[in-house]
Amino acid sequence: MELDSECFGIISDYKQKGKLHPDFLPVTTYDMVQCGYPQDDHGEMIARDWGGTDGEGKLLPSNGMWCKVEDIRKLLSKHGLSLNAL
């Protein structure tokens, strides 16, 4: 998933200030949230771009349970790696 400009701006600000947590990954994760519409058991995937901040004000990595394979492929490719190399 491409970050929207607001999320990208927030992450960029923390990065410029040296306030990204050492475990921060530039990967959007997702959680399934039950919303009850149009049926009681219906859910939606909610994007999590970060997981808040720690006690030192550092931006924590996203804390969702799932991520998209395509996002992982893009991250690996950016660093000259591929799934085949693993």
C-alpha positions in Angstrom: 0.0 0.0 0.0 1.3 3.4 -0.8 1.2 5.8 2.1 -1.1 8.8 1.8 0.7 12.2 2.0 -0.3 12.8 5.6 1.1 9.4 6.8 4.2 9.9 4.7 4.7 13.4 6.1 4.4 12.2 9.7 7.0 9.4 9.2 9.3 11.7 7.3 9.2 14.3 10.1 10.1 11.6 12.7 12.9 10.3 10.4 14.4 13.8 9.9 14.4 14.4 13.7 16.1 11.0 14.3 13.1 9.8 16.2 12.3 6.5 14.4 12.5 3.5 16.8 15.4 1.2 15.8 12.8 -1.5 15.0 10.8 0.7 12.7 10.0 -0.9 9.3 8.5 1.0 6.4 5.8 -1.6 5.9 2.1 -0.9 6.4 0.4 -3.7 8.4 -3.3 -4.5 8.7 -5.7 -5.6 11.3 -9.1 -7.2 10.7 -11.7 -5.1 12.6 -15.3 -6.4 12.9 -17.7 -3.6 11.8 -21.0 -5.4 11.7 -22.1 -3.9 8.4 -23.7 -5.2 6.2 -23.8 -8.4 8.3 -22.9 -9.1 11.9 -19.8 -11.0 11.0 -18.4 -8.5 8.4 -15.0 -7.1 9.0 -12.6 -4.7 7.3 -8.9 -4.5 7.0 -7.6 -1.4 8.7 -4.1 -0.1 7.8 -1.6 0.6 10.5 1.3 2.7 9.4 2.9 3.0 12.8 2.3 1.9 16.4 2.4 5.1 18.3 5.5 6.4 20.2 7.5 5.0 23.0 8.5 6.8 26.2 11.3 8.6 24.4 9.0 9.9 21.7 10.3 7.6 19.0 7.9 6.4 16.4 7.2 2.7 16.8 6.7 0.2 14.0 3.3 -0.6 12.8 1.5 -3.2 15.0 -1.0 -4.9 12.7 -1.1 -8.6 12.3 -0.9 -8.9 8.5 1.0 -7.3 5.7 0.8 -7.5 1.9 3.3 -9.7 0.1 3.7 -7.1 -2.6 4.8 -4.5 0.0 7.5 -7.0 1.3 8.6 -7.6 -2.3 9.0 -3.8 -2.9 11.0 -3.4 0.4 13.3 -6.3 -0.5 13.7 -5.0 -4.1 14.6 -1.5 -2.7 17.5 -3.1 -0.8 18.6 -5.3 -3.8 17.1 -8.5 -2.3 14.4 -10.9 -3.6 12.2 -13.6 -2.1 14.2 -16.2 -4.2 17.4 -15.2 -2.5 16.0 -16.1 0.9 
